[in-house]
Amino acid sequence: MQEEWKQVPDLLHKLTPEQNDEWVGKYLVSNLGRIKSIKNKNKILKPSKLQTGYLVLSTKIGGREGKCLAERIHRLVAIAFIPNTENKPEVNHKNGDKENNTVYNLEWSTPSENSLHSVHVLDNKPQKGFKNPLAKLTEEQASYVRLKYKPKHKLFGARALARELGV
């Protein structure tokens, strides 16, 4: 596949018109998910990586005292190369690899479609019980509750156990 370059799209939803004027025309995005700086002699930029695994173009708009901007590269690729005829708000990685920002790995989606893709195509099943990262109790605490719980009991009722375990 031949690499094709387009100007990075404007970000009026995030920037003032003055900041947007400074942003537009400074970078190019490719259909292979790479970013090039026009002001630095077409140098290919190394993206930053968020804790979530997404690659971002990080820059500062407006000089030293300006606004820091980190724009996800997959969104820039999708905006530049994939028509969004249904006005869907999210960009989905078809193969689940957040670092593969090629145009062929991306598609516009709704939040619902994105979640269903994660579960049905990528087999990312939601974690249940103490395995869920949002769980309030450990496995040991859950076993303790199952062992001690007595409905409406002063020491081992739901409220008493919740208070004891801090939940």
Secondary structure by P-SEA (a helix, b strand, c coil): cbbbbbccccccccccaaaaaaacccccccccbbbbbccccccbbbbbbccccccccccccccccbbbbbbcaaaaaaaacccccccccccccccccccccccccbbbbcaaaaaaaaccccccccccccccccccccaaaaaaaaaccccccccccaaaaaaaacc
